[in-house]
Amino acid sequence: MEEKRESSNFIEAEINKDIENNVYEGGRVLTRFPPEPNGYLHIGHVKSIFLNFGLGKKYHGATNVRFDDTNPVKEDEEYVNSILNDIRWLGFQWKEPVHYASDYFPELYEFACKLIRMGLAYVDDQSSEEIHNTRGDLEHPGTESPWRNRSVEENLKLFQEMRDGKYKDGEKCLRAKIDMASPNMVMRDPVLYRILRATHHRTGDAWCIYPLYDFAHPLSDALENITHSICTLEFEERRPLYNWCLQAYDGKEKPRQIEFARLNVTTMITSKRKLRKMVEAKLVNGWDDPRMPTISGIRRRGYTPESLKKFCDLIGVAKADSVVDISLLEYCIREDLKAKVPRIMTVIDPVKVVLTNYDENKIEYVDIENNPEDPSMGSRKVPFGRNLYIEAEDFMETPIKKFFRMSPGKEVRLKGAYIVKCTDVVKNDDGSIKEIHCTVDFDTRSGTPGADRKVKGTLHWVCADTAVDVETRLYDYLISPDDHDDGRDFMEKVNTHSLTVMKSKAEPEISKYHVGDRFQFLRKGYFIIDQDTTEDHMVCNRIVGLRDTWSKVKNKQ
């Protein structure tokens, strides 16, 4: 019995039609993810990875990874390795082996020769500037090259000489012979090959001519027997060229290009060129800086593959470009982490509290639940003593209205412990707070009958005598959420104060965790232990805060 396939988006609807019409033998589906190894992948690629690999899996097919490495000037093995690592981290395995457009350089050269023999390509002596200036515009046709009508024999000879290194870089190129008056500018005799003496990361100096992406991409798809070439919407106008290039391929089954809307997220830059510029200008600390929207950056920041999958599922697959609010992504991260990670008391910006009526030699232990969302995670014993730390923002000497945290003369509960009252504030010579003095109501310990007495504020805290020093890194957006095109270069808009480093204090429980472990700092957000951590210096990145802004955004829509 034939399997019934339901489509959840327009791409699946098109694939289902192809299967019903037996466009590809046996209803096979083979997709591909084809990055250029000229930078690190970013959040925009996440959607493409989930889509391509998801389609391969849903239709019992497979997905190739192919590096479209046709520009040796910008490509590097470092990028290849990072991209493969990103795909694995997201939970996918490609159909072996990994492919490269450079694998097909000999075949692509022969395809170009075939187009020449078909009268569909010619060698042009114009410079790149001359070609650009003669393309015309949307209101005027382009001007045909004076070399456009060379004979097939002359074109083959010149193209071979280009291959043999007879000419200088840029002295000649191979162009498609299509239509200089086409309303689609892409089809106005685009360049297919250029002379470029640059060492390729895989083929070395074996070639001095390289195919352009628009030529190599469709024919590489064809050589790999790809069925559906799923790409982002900016390639829609290039689809006619994609299909035109496939004239050089004699195979019975040819790949089909389908476009979808790319992923754009507020505050996140999704241009490898711009990301590279920030890295080179040292506005960030490399491609994997946790502020970066690269996959390696958000992985180091602490995002999870599951939260990214949920994010992509909520967005869906559309035909029209749009911009998704960053708050939806943050909502998905919180939803994924809240039930799966433990909670730890950590004071980000500590101020000292002295319990003046508490025995200075006494340390007792109070019970704190590890995660109230999941009782099976149990509880832990947390040391409590005379000297504590609380958050500086949890104290206000002259409280504003509805400030229910610590202030002189008022009572608050210390989580899992006692109700305390602020009695005095000791200051330094400069007027800053040195320490806050409080008294303990010993009849109010949590878990005892006296704990029923209600106060409005409950604070987290850390025992000073057992506290672990932690460097916490708090991140702000690189680009403002309400950014718009105002004519300025994006580099002028980058937030140069997007990283705040704090000297924090954590309960001893944190010492049992390792690099890559995640948890919630109680009341402060979700954090991950960073790779910069050493044996005697712990570093934690804030993944996301606890405040949920997505519901507010959704309610406005």
Stockholm file with secondary structure:
# STOCKHOLM 1.0

chainA/1-557         MEEKRESSNFIEAEINKDIENNVYEGGRVLTRFPPEPNGYLHIGHVKSIFLNFGLGKKYHGATNVRFDDTNPVKEDEEYVNSILNDIRWLGFQWKEPVHYASDYFPELYEFACKLIRMGLAYVDDQSSEEIHNTRGDLEHPGTESPWRNRSVEENLKLFQEMRDGKYKDGEKCLRAKIDMASPNMVMRDPVLYRILRATHHRTGDAWCIYPLYDFAHPLSDALENITHSICTLEFEERRPLYNWCLQAYDGKEKPRQIEFARLNVTTMITSKRKLRKMVEAKLVNGWDDPRMPTISGIRRRGYTPESLKKFCDLIGVAKADSVVDISLLEYCIREDLKAKVPRIMTVIDPVKVVLTNYDENKIEYVDIENNPEDPSMGSRKVPFGRNLYIEAEDFMETPIKKFFRMSPGKEVRLKGAYIVKCTDVVKNDDGSIKEIHCTVDFDTRSGTPGADRKVKGTLHWVCADTAVDVETRLYDYLISPDDHDDGRDFMEKVNTHSLTVMKSKAEPEISKYHVGDRFQFLRKGYFIIDQDTTEDHMVCNRIVGLRDTWSKVKNKQ
#=GR chainA/1-557 SS CCCCCCCSSHHHHHHHHHHHTTSSGGGCCEEEECCCSSSCCBHHHHHHHHHHHHHHHHTTCEEEEEECCCCTTTCCHHHHHHHHHHHHHTTCCCSSSCEEGGGGHHHHHHHHHHHHHTTCEEEECSCHHHHHHTSCCSSSCCCCCTTTTCCHHHHHHHHHHHHTTCSCTTTCEEEECSCTTCSSGGGSSCEEEEECCCCBTTTBTSCSEEECHHHHHHHHHHHTTCSEEEEEGGGGGGHHHHHHHGGGCCCSSCCEEEEECCEEETTCCCCHHHHHHHHHTTSSSSTTCTTSCBHHHHHHHTCCHHHHHHHHHHHCCCSSCEEECHHHHHHHHHHHHTTTSCEECEESSEEEEEETTSCTTCEEEEEEESCTTCGGGCEEEEEEESEEEEEGGGBCSSCCTTCCSBCBTCEEEETTSCEEEEEEEEECTTSCEEEEEEEEEGGGCTTSGGGGSCCSCEECCEETTTCEEEEEEEECCSSCTTCCCCSSCHHHHSCTTCEEEEEEEECGGGGGCCTTCEEEETTTEEEEECTTCBTTBEEEEEEECSCCCHHHHHHHC
#=GC SS_cons         CCCCCCCSSHHHHHHHHHHHTTSSGGGCCEEEECCCSSSCCBHHHHHHHHHHHHHHHHTTCEEEEEECCCCTTTCCHHHHHHHHHHHHHTTCCCSSSCEEGGGGHHHHHHHHHHHHHTTCEEEECSCHHHHHHTSCCSSSCCCCCTTTTCCHHHHHHHHHHHHTTCSCTTTCEEEECSCTTCSSGGGSSCEEEEECCCCBTTTBTSCSEEECHHHHHHHHHHHTTCSEEEEEGGGGGGHHHHHHHGGGCCCSSCCEEEEECCEEETTCCCCHHHHHHHHHTTSSSSTTCTTSCBHHHHHHHTCCHHHHHHHHHHHCCCSSCEEECHHHHHHHHHHHHTTTSCEECEESSEEEEEETTSCTTCEEEEEEESCTTCGGGCEEEEEEESEEEEEGGGBCSSCCTTCCSBCBTCEEEETTSCEEEEEEEEECTTSCEEEEEEEEEGGGCTTSGGGGSCCSCEECCEETTTCEEEEEEEECCSSCTTCCCCSSCHHHHSCTTCEEEEEEEECGGGGGCCTTCEEEETTTEEEEECTTCBTTBEEEEEEECSCCCHHHHHHHC
//
